[in-house]
């Protein structure tokens, strides 16, 4: 399973770390790559809920939505 998210509110590398940690804490996520320049996150894993990804990012103070 793979999901691309658009992340808003990141302004530095520390933000990238917070978002990546939040995404990787979601059950079923194996890998989360976050890019500050494109404001995207790529998440991979065998089984997770997209809603849980978005909730985890929002709990860190950022916004997320599925990228088109």
Residue pairs with C-beta under 8 A, 6 or more apart in sequence:
1 28
1 44
1 45
1 46
1 47
1 48
2 42
2 43
2 44
3 42
3 43
3 44
3 50
3 53
3 66
4 40
4 41
4 42
4 43
4 66
4 67
5 40
5 41
5 42
5 43
5 53
5 54
5 57
5 64
5 65
5 66
5 67
6 39
6 40
6 64
6 65
6 66
6 67
7 19
7 34
7 39
7 40
7 41
7 57
7 62
7 63
7 64
8 39
8 62
8 63
8 64
9 15
9 61
9 62
9 63
10 16
10 19
10 34
10 36
10 39
10 62
12 36
13 36
15 36
15 62
16 34
16 35
16 36
18 60
18 62
19 32
19 34
19 41
19 57
19 60
19 62
20 32
20 33
20 34
20 41
22 56
22 57
22 59
22 60
23 29
23 32
23 34
23 41
23 43
23 53
23 56
23 57
24 31
24 32
25 56
26 43
26 48
26 49
26 52
26 53
26 56
27 48
27 52
28 45
28 46
28 47
28 48
28 49
29 43
29 44
29 45
29 48
29 53
30 44
30 45
30 46
31 42
31 43
31 44
31 45
32 41
32 42
32 43
32 44
33 41
33 42
34 40
34 41
35 41
40 67
41 57
41 64
43 53
50 66
53 64
54 64
54 65
57 63
57 64
58 64
